[in-house]
């Protein structure tokens, strides 16, 4: 009987130290044998955001221990691993360097293939643990560092049709939470306190809502929250502003996703919409995406909740797909702090952006 393929995934692009081991399951979705994630939330909490140097130091301290935990949980011997896959970008360079250098050392010592993985592609493929997704599909990638609409044509084949021209949605959640004194990470805090507030209390702007196609903007919304902050007198006022912020985000996502589906239909016959990334764990955003898909006769796909935020299982599944196509990388492959899925797409950030 042919032995099933075992892939190790390593993720250290930001503030999670993660190692996963997955097993190819033939015609069925791959099986996660271990997916160990060590969060640094307590390390960065008092700063209200991730401090790169502290994150890298924490990765160095934990990476070996997390790897041993993954091997123990999966009941797999290190020599039985068929390939080592690791995030090579995008992300914080000091953090990426820790995990990817560790992966290189393992690959060299074990004489196993090294597979460099784009962190964003990991998110894009993460729903494949639960679903048999067929290409092409439309992807809404929403995380702390990215907010994009992409047409996924196949492994390594992406066409970006929309992006944020300033802040990523996850960043807007984090900054709004910090302004309201809710703490870090912001996404779960805003979602929690929004349930206690009135979403109609504050009339907040929806930047570029009627222009720019399915491009998005959140900087103006964040600034509006900062200005409204002076009006807050009670906890209830804070909850109302959080609820109004989230309600405005939902309206933006609703309209821009509708436009993205229209664009997608012009270039593809697919009828699937995948939402992935850390912000994809927000239940209200999931609800609005399901509503859109019902209206547009699309099928919606989401990763499991524990696979929305940064993890190594999504890196391993991308490694598995590349392993089957024998897409291996040399030991001198560099980390890439900036690594777009669509390399032909224009850079749309900063002042002077034309829409």
C-alpha positions in Angstrom: 0.0 0.0 0.0 1.4 3.4 -1.0 2.2 5.7 1.9 0.2 8.8 2.1 2.0 12.2 1.7 2.8 14.1 4.9 3.5 17.8 4.7 4.8 20.1 7.5 3.7 23.8 7.4 5.4 26.6 9.3 3.9 30.1 9.7 5.6 33.1 11.3 4.6 36.0 9.1 3.3 38.2 12.0 2.5 37.4 15.6 1.5 33.7 15.5 4.1 31.0 15.8 2.4 28.0 14.1 3.4 24.5 12.9 1.0 22.0 11.3 1.3 18.5 9.8 -1.3 17.4 7.3 -1.8 14.1 5.5 -3.0 13.7 1.9 -6.3 11.9 1.8 -6.5 10.9 -1.8 -9.7 12.0 -3.4 -11.0 13.4 -0.1 -9.8 16.7 1.5 -6.5 16.5 3.3 -6.5 15.6 7.0 -5.1 17.9 9.6 -3.0 15.7 12.0 -1.8 18.7 14.1 -2.2 22.4 13.9 -0.4 24.1 16.8 -0.7 27.9 17.1 1.0 30.0 19.7 -0.5 33.5 19.9 1.4 36.5 21.1 -1.6 38.5 22.1 -0.4 39.1 25.6 3.0 40.2 24.3 1.6 43.0 22.1 -1.6 43.9 24.1 -0.1 46.8 26.0 1.2 48.4 22.7 -2.2 48.2 20.9 -0.5 46.4 17.9 2.3 44.1 16.9 5.8 45.2 17.7 8.0 43.4 15.0 11.1 43.0 17.2 9.2 41.5 20.1 7.3 39.2 17.6 10.5 37.9 16.1 12.0 37.2 19.5 9.0 35.3 20.5 9.1 33.2 17.3 12.8 32.3 18.0 11.9 31.2 21.6 8.9 29.1 20.5 9.5 27.6 17.0 11.3 24.5 18.1 8.9 23.8 21.0 5.8 24.3 18.7 7.4 21.9 16.1 7.9 19.2 18.8 4.3 19.6 19.9 3.0 19.2 16.4 5.1 16.1 15.8 3.9 14.6 19.2 0.2 15.4 18.5 0.3 14.0 14.9 2.2 10.9 16.0 4.5 11.4 13.1 8.3 11.0 13.0 10.3 13.9 11.5 11.9 11.7 9.0 8.5 10.6 7.7 7.6 14.1 6.5 7.7 14.3 2.7 8.3 18.1 2.4 8.7 21.2 4.5 6.5 24.2 3.5 6.8 27.6 5.1 5.6 31.1 4.7 8.1 33.2 2.8 5.9 36.3 2.5 4.3 38.6 2.6 4.7 39.8 6.2 7.1 41.3 8.7 10.6 40.6 7.4 12.1 39.9 10.9 9.3 37.4 11.6 9.3 35.7 8.2 13.0 35.2 8.5 12.7 33.1 11.7 10.2 30.6 10.4 11.6 30.3 6.9 15.2 29.9 8.1 14.0 27.2 10.4 12.3 25.5 7.5 15.4 25.7 5.4 17.5 24.1 8.2 15.0 21.2 8.5 14.8 20.7 4.7 18.6 20.6 4.5 19.1 18.3 7.5 16.4 15.9 6.4 17.2 16.1 2.7 13.5 16.9 2.0 12.1 19.4 -0.5 11.6 23.0 0.6 8.4 24.7 -0.5 8.1 28.5 -0.2 4.4 29.5 0.4 2.7 32.8 -0.2 0.8 33.5 3.0 -2.1 34.9 1.0 -2.4 31.8 -1.1 -2.6 29.9 2.1 -5.7 31.9 3.1 -7.1 31.4 -0.4 -6.9 27.6 -0.2 -7.9 27.2 3.5 -11.5 26.3 2.8 -10.3 23.2 0.9 -10.0 21.3 4.1 -13.8 21.1 4.3 -14.8 21.6 0.6 -14.1 20.3 -2.8 -13.6 23.7 -4.4 -13.4 24.0 -8.2 -11.5 26.6 -10.1 -12.2 29.4 -11.0 -13.8 31.1 -8.0 -14.0 34.6 -6.6 -12.1 35.3 -3.4 -12.7 38.1 -0.9 -9.5 38.1 1.2 -9.9 40.2 4.3 -7.2 40.3 7.0 -5.1 42.7 9.1 -2.9 43.5 6.2 -5.0 42.9 3.1 -8.4 43.5 1.6 -8.8 42.3 -1.9 -11.1 40.7 -4.5 -9.3 38.1 -6.6 -10.3 35.7 -9.3 -8.6 32.4 -8.4 -7.9 30.6 -11.7 -5.8 27.8 -10.3 -2.7 27.2 -8.1 -0.5 30.3 -8.4 -2.9 31.9 -10.9 -4.7 35.0 -9.6 -6.2 38.1 -11.1 -6.9 41.0 -8.7 -10.1 42.9 -9.6 -10.3 45.1 -6.5 -8.3 46.1 -3.5 -8.2 48.7 -0.6 -6.5 51.9 -1.6 -5.5 52.6 1.9 -6.1 50.6 5.1 -6.9 46.9 5.2 -10.2 46.1 6.9 -8.5 44.3 9.8 -6.4 47.3 10.4 -9.5 49.5 10.5 -11.0 47.2 13.1 -7.9 47.2 15.2 -7.5 51.0 15.1 -11.1 51.6 15.8 -11.0 49.3 18.8 -7.9 51.1 20.1 -9.6 54.5 19.8 -12.6 53.2 21.7 -10.4 51.7 24.4 -11.5 48.1 23.7 -8.0 46.8 23.3 -6.2 44.4 20.9 -6.9 42.5 18.7 -9.7 44.8 17.5 -11.9 42.6 15.3 -13.3 40.3 18.0 -13.7 43.3 20.4 -15.7 45.4 17.9 -17.9 42.4 17.1 -18.5 41.7 20.7 -19.4 45.3 21.8 -21.4 46.0 18.6 -24.0 43.6 19.9 -24.6 46.0 22.8 -25.0 49.1 20.6 -27.3 50.9 18.2 -26.0 50.6 14.7 -28.0 53.6 13.5 -26.7 56.0 16.2 -23.8 57.4 14.2 -24.0 58.3 10.5 -20.5 57.3 9.3 -19.1 57.8 5.7 -18.6 55.1 3.1 -15.5 56.3 1.1 -15.5 55.7 -2.7 -18.8 53.7 -2.4 -20.0 55.0 -5.7 -16.7 55.0 -7.6 -13.6 52.9 -8.1 -15.4 49.7 -9.1 -14.8 47.1 -6.4 -11.9 48.9 -4.9 -12.4 49.9 -1.2 -11.3 52.5 1.2 -11.4 52.5 5.0 -9.1 55.4 6.1 -11.9 58.0 5.9 -14.2 55.8 8.0 -11.5 55.4 10.6 -11.0 59.1 10.7 -14.7 59.7 11.1 -14.6 57.4 14.2 -11.8 59.5 15.6 -13.9 62.7 15.2 -17.0 61.1 16.7 -15.0 60.0 19.7 -15.2 63.4 21.3 -19.0 63.0 21.5 -18.7 59.9 23.6 -19.8 60.3 27.3 -20.8 56.8 28.4 -20.0 53.1 27.7 -23.3 52.9 25.8 -22.0 55.7 23.5 -18.9 53.6 22.8 -21.0 50.5 22.0 -23.2 52.6 19.7 -20.1 53.9 17.8 -18.7 50.3 17.5 -22.1 49.1 16.2 -22.3 52.0 13.7 -18.8 51.3 12.5 -19.5 47.6 11.9 -22.8 48.4 10.2 -21.1 50.8 7.9 -18.5 48.1 7.1 -21.2 45.7 6.2 -22.9 48.2 3.8 -19.5 48.7 2.1 -18.9 45.0 1.8 -22.4 44.4 0.5 -22.1 46.9 -2.4 -18.5 46.2 -3.3 -19.0 42.5 -3.3 -22.0 42.9 -5.7 -19.8 44.9 -8.0 -17.0 42.3 -7.8 -19.5 39.5 -8.7 -20.5 41.5 -11.7 -16.9 41.8 -12.8 -16.2 38.1 -12.1 -19.2 37.1 -14.3 -17.7 38.9 -17.3 -14.5 36.9 -17.2 -15.6 33.6 -15.7 -18.4 31.0 -15.6 -17.7 30.1 -11.9 -20.4 30.5 -9.3 -18.4 30.2 -6.1 -17.4 33.0 -3.6 -14.7 32.2 -1.0 -14.2 34.6 1.9 -10.9 34.0 3.9 -8.5 35.8 6.2 -8.7 36.7 9.9 -11.7 39.1 9.5 -13.6 36.2 7.8 -14.3 34.9 11.3 -16.7 37.9 11.9 -20.2 36.4 12.0 -22.0 39.5 10.7 -19.7 39.6 7.7 -20.4 35.9 7.1 -24.1 36.6 7.3 -23.9 39.4 4.7 -21.8 37.3 2.3 -24.4 34.5 2.6 -27.1 37.0 1.8 -25.3 38.2 -1.3 -24.7 34.7 -2.5 -28.3 33.8 -2.1 -29.3 36.9 -4.1 -26.7 36.2 -6.8 -27.2 32.5 -6.9 -23.6 31.9 -5.9 -22.3 29.4 -3.4 -20.4 30.7 -0.4 -17.4 29.0 1.1 -15.7 29.8 4.4 -12.7 28.3 6.3 -13.5 26.8 9.7 -13.2 29.4 12.4 -9.8 28.2 13.6 -8.5 28.4 10.1 -9.4 32.1 9.5 -6.7 33.7 11.5 -3.0 32.9 10.7 -2.2 29.2 11.1 0.2 26.6 9.6 -2.5 24.2 8.2 -3.2 26.6 5.4 0.5 26.8 4.7 0.7 23.0 4.6 -2.2 22.5 2.2 -0.6 25.0 -0.2 2.6 23.1 0.3 0.8 19.8 -0.5 -0.7 21.3 -3.7 2.7 22.5 -4.8 4.3 19.2 -3.8 2.0 17.2 -6.1 3.1 19.5 -9.0 6.8 19.2 -7.8 7.1 22.9 -7.4 10.0 23.0 -5.0 12.3 25.9 -4.1 16.1 26.2 -3.6 17.6 26.9 -0.2 18.6 30.4 -1.3 14.9 31.4 -1.8 14.6 34.9 -0.1 11.8 36.0 2.2 9.5 38.6 0.6 7.9 41.2 2.8 5.8 42.2 -0.1 4.5 39.3 -2.4 1.3 40.0 -4.3 -0.8 37.1 -5.6 -1.3 39.0 -8.8 2.1 40.4 -9.8 0.7 42.3 -12.7 -1.8 44.3 -10.6 -1.0 48.0 -10.0 0.0 49.2 -6.6 -3.0 51.2 -5.4 -2.0 52.8 -2.1 -1.0 56.3 -1.0 -2.0 59.8 -2.0 -2.7 60.5 -5.6 -4.4 57.2 -6.3 -6.6 57.5 -9.5 -9.8 55.4 -9.5 
